[in-house]
Amino acid sequence: MESWNGKPYHSFDYMLKERFSCKIYKTALNGGMTCPNRDGTLGERGCIFCSQGGSGDFAGDRRDSITEQINKQAEKLAQKRNASAFIAYFQAYTNTYAPVEYLRKIYTEAINHPQVAAVSIGTRPDCLGPDVLALLEELNQIKPVWIELGLQTIHERTAAYIRRGYPLSCFEEAVKALRQRDLDVIVHTILGLPGESRQDILETMEYLNRRDIQGIKLQLLHVLKGTDLAQDYLEGRFSVYTMEEYLDILIDCLEHLSPDIVIHRLTGDGPKDLLMAPLWSSKKRTVLNTLHHECKIRHAYQGRLYKED
């Protein structure tokens, strides 16, 4: 059985300690951007599951400078967990969706912060023009720059329902362009999207095994108040996983994933004042402890069912 410092999966913490030889924490930043799914370019309501915070409900205050956002969060983490090194995570909305001069300013401010060890940038595959790619490649020579792409699913029918706004071929081209520039790619997926079966989810995992990606986020579908997804949920158009159902499919995904892919996230929730369902998702420690217990009982670990091409 594989084991990454006692865990049955290639955890993000394990990778960070291997790479940086110390514990590193994320500071979630708001770069003051929007999204083509919100500004009228592709749509105005965002992806169906996305809150008004643009998936950055835990990010810093956009009225603060990037340095101020990092410092405020670093101070809290230092007091709570004795943290001294951080990842500057541009989380809210689409973080390459701005003029390259502005991107250079905020990225440089983050990467030059003395306590920042790496920069992680959440964005869309259709928002990576040549000038942005050149900037990212340049900054990656200073400190590691990781790009987080919101794929969610490989199935076009689901992508249309969630209003993703780009075809799978766009994702493939983005990954190729980023890897040509030696930029690490982390892919966001959502487990439990309406209409998707276990087989659909595993097909997304198998597809990602064949892509040149370095990390993945396995996100539980959760319903936030004020989203179009919430309206569909209230109308009974779909149901959310119980914790047992979620852990079952999550373990299945882990066992099919390549052991080389770093697991950046295993669940997900939202702000307690916005979270509508499933309410059990707010108990992250319970979820993770139960996951580890189930893996032990089942003798399950990442890559157990993985087959190389």
N, C-alpha and C positions, 0 to 999 in steps of 0.2 A: 504493500500500500504506500502510495506517495504521501509525503508529509512536508509541509512548508512551515517549519518552526512550530509544529504541533497542530497546524490546521490542515484540513483535507482539501485545500484549494490554494492556488498560487495567489496569495493575498497581496493587496496593495501595500500594506505595512511591511510585509516580507520583502517586497521589491525595494521599497524605500531604504530599509536597513541595509540591504545588500549593496545598494547603489551609493548611499550617502553615509552609511555607518552611524546613523543617529535617527532619533524619532523626529518626524517632520509632520506638521499640521497644515491644513488648508485655511487660507483666508479667502472668503467668498466676496468677490468684487463686483461693483456695478459701474460699467464704463460709460453709462449714459446713452446707450444706443437703443435702437428699436429693431424691427424685424420686417423683412419683405412680406411676411404673412400678416402684418399689422398696419403698415403704412400705405396700403393700397396697391403696392406693386403686384402682389399675388392675392392679397385679401386684406381684410380689416379686423377679423376676429381672432386671428392667431390659430395655432393648432387646437383641435377640439378639447384637449386635456389641459391646455396651458392657462394659468391664472393671469391676472392683470400684471403680476410681477414678472412675467416672462421667464418662468422657471427659476427666478432669482429671488424667491421670497425670503431666503436667509442671507442674501448678499448685503453688502454695505450700503450706506446712504449715498445716492448719486450726487448729492449736493457737496459731499466731501471730495477732496482730491484723492487720487489713487494712494498716495503716500499716507494721507490721513486715515483712509479706510484700512490700510494694512496695519498702521500703528495702533488704531483702536482695537482691532481684533487680536493683534499680537499681544497687547497689554493684558487683555482678558485671558487669553490662552496661557500666558506666562504665569499669571496668578493662580489659575485653576490647575494647570498641568505641567508647569515649569518648562514650557515650550520656548525654544529660542531660534528655531529654523522653520521656514514656512514655504508653502507653495502659493503663489499668487494666482488665484483661480478666477478668471473672468467668466462669470456665471450667468448674469442676467441678460436675457434676450439673445441677439445674434452678434457676437463680439468681434466679427470682422466686417460688419455692415456699416462702414463709415469711410470717409476719405482717408487715404493711406497716411497723409500727414498727421491726422489726428490719431490714428492707430499707432504711429511711430511714437508720438508724444506719450500716450498712456502706457504702452508696452515698455518703453524705455524707462519710464518712471518706476514701473514695477520691477523690472529686471535689475535695475541699479540699486534697489533697496538692499542694504547690507545684510538683512536677515532673510532675504528671499533666496531659496536654493534652486527653484525652478518656476516656470510660468506655464499654466494650463489655460487653454482658451476654448470655450464652448462656442460652436458655430454651426452653420449649415454648409453642406457640400457645394451649394450653388452660390456661395458668397466668398469664394476664394479665387479672386482674379490674379493675373500674373504679377501685378505690383504688390499685392498682399503676400503672395507666396514668396516673392523675393525678400520682402521685409522679414517674414518669419524665418526664412533660411539664414538671413544675416544675424538675427537675434539669437538663433540657436547656436551660433558660434561663441556667444558670451556665456549663456547658461542654458540648460535644457529647456526647450519649448515643446509642449505637448498640445496636440489639437484634438478636441473632443467633438465628434460628429454625431448629430442626432439622426440616427437611422430608424430606430424603433422596430421596424419589420422589413422583410424583403418582399412582402406580398403586396402587389399593387392595389388590390381591392381594399385592403386595410389602409394603405397609404392614402387612398382617395377619401376614405371615410374620416380619417383623422386630419385631413387637409395638410398633409406634409408638404406638398407643393413642388416636388421634383421627382424624376424617375430614378430607378435603381442605377441606371447607367451613369448618372451624374455622380452618385456616391462612388462608384468604381473609378471614375476619372479623378475624383478628388483624392482618393486614397493613393492612387498611382502617382499623382503630382506631389503629394506630401512626402511619400516615401523616397521619391527621386531626390528630394532635398534633405533626406535623413531626419525628418520630423516624425516623432512617435505619434501614432494614431490610436485614440481611444474611442470606442463605438458605444453609443447609448442604445439600448434595446428596452422594450417594455413587454413584460409578460402579463398576459391576461387581457389583451386588447379585444374588444367586442368582435365576435365572429371567428376568432382564431382558435384552432384546436391544438392539442398537444403536438400533433404532427407538424402543423404550421410553425409552431415555435421552434421545434427541433430542426426544421429545415432552415430557419434563420441562423441557428447555431452552426449547422454544418456548412452553410454558405460562408459564414465568417471564418471558419477554420481554414478555408481556401483563400482568404484574403491576407494581405501582408499588414496585419494589425498587431498592435502590441498590448492593447488592453480592452476591457469591455466593462460596461455597467449593466447589470441585470436589475432592471427597475420594476418593482411591483406597480401595476396599474392602480392608482388611487384617484379618487374623485374629489375635486375641490369645488367648493361653493363658487357660484358665479361663472362657471365654465359651461360651454355647450354640452360637454360630456355629462355634467351634473343634471342637465335637463333630460337627457336620454335615460340616465339612471333613475331619475324620479318617475319617468314614464314607464319604467319596467322593461326597457329594451335590452338590457343586459344585466348580469349579476357579477359581483366581484368575488374573488377567491376567499375562501376561509383560510386560516393560517395553515391548516393541514394540507389543503389543496395546493397552496402556493409552495410550501416546502417540498412537496412531492414533485412538482414540475421543475422547481429550482434545482433540486438534486439531480434530476434527469438531465437538465441543461449542463450542469457542471461535469457530469460524467461523460458527456459527449464532446465537451470543449477540449481543445488542445491544451496540454499542461503548460505550454509556453506562454499562453495568453494570461496576462495579469488581470485578476478580478478586482476592479475598482469599487464596485458596489454590489450588494446582494439583496437589497430590499429598497424601500423608499417610503416616504410619507410626505406630509405637508404641514404647514403651520396649523397648530391645534384649532385656531379660530376659523380656519378654512376647510379643514379635513372633514369630508362627509362620510367617506367609506373607502376601505374597511378600517374601522376604528382600532382594530388590533395592531395595525401597522405602526401606530405611534409608540408601541412598546418594543423598541429596536433591540434592546438587550435580551429580552425574552425570545424574540424571533431568532437572533443569532445563536443564543445558547441552545435553543431547541433544534436548530439546524445542525449544529455540531454534534448534538446527542443523536440525532437521526442518522447522520453520516456514520457515526461509530457503530450503531446498531446494524446498519445495512452494509457495513464495510465499503462505503461509497467514498469516492475521491475524484477529484478533477482528472479527466482524461481516461478513466477506467474503460469507457466504451469508445474512446477516440480511435479512429482508424485513419492512418495516413493514406493519401492517394497513392 
